[in-house]
């Protein structure tokens, strides 16, 4: 029995760590030839080794999203090594810009930092998508998958640039779906929230939603894992999603369905009130 991506050529940006790494390995295990990208060459070669262990085929490109030629470089590598790319996952985005204070509230962020955040997290995706579309169009088929965030829908204090980028990426998803449908190219986005990503460089998760009650209250299932997003990307990349384009798929454990203040309405009978949580009743006004 063949894999779900047999014969596909996939580019997964930012695939040396976290969600991108899980996606590249899963795609390769399902039969795709994968171009792995990232800034960390050692991590890139580790991903190639993992792909070889699952019987997959891959190539690594050490890349920087701010490089004006990044799109042509990745698309060219795919074409030379495996053939024209048929799947693109725009996963790469620098979370370091959030952690190091470069991204801030809009009243605090300077022009230079604002433009850098947009250049890295949005400009990079545009450059790669543009180059890949030019190779997909003659083949009249392809799937582009953009990794978005719940920040595109709800306000998150202190990261105006990241929030703006993810909103723009979802709008660009719809625009691309409409404009390139006649070429048989689909474009969708995956909106994530509370994914526990283990930083292989530090050996610890950046977030553990299962252990932090602030996050656990906003989930209907459990904290997310990189493999959860890889599974969603696999579906959208496969022929099983041929009828799906222009959508934003929440892969968030139900976070997009939960109020930020649980149990504002009457709590079901028999459920205890958590410590520190307000008690509500049907008669509350």
PyMOL commands that set and color helices and strands:
alter all, ss='L'
color gray80, all
select helices_A, chain A and resi 18-29+41-53+70-81+96-99+111-139+150-152+160-183+213-216+226-237+239-241+255-257
alter helices_A, ss='H'
color red, helices_A
select strands_A, chain A and resi 9-12+33-38+57-62+87-90+142-149+185-192+195-196+198-199+204-205+224-225+248-251
alter strands_A, ss='S'
color yellow, strands_A
deselect
rebuild
show_as cartoon
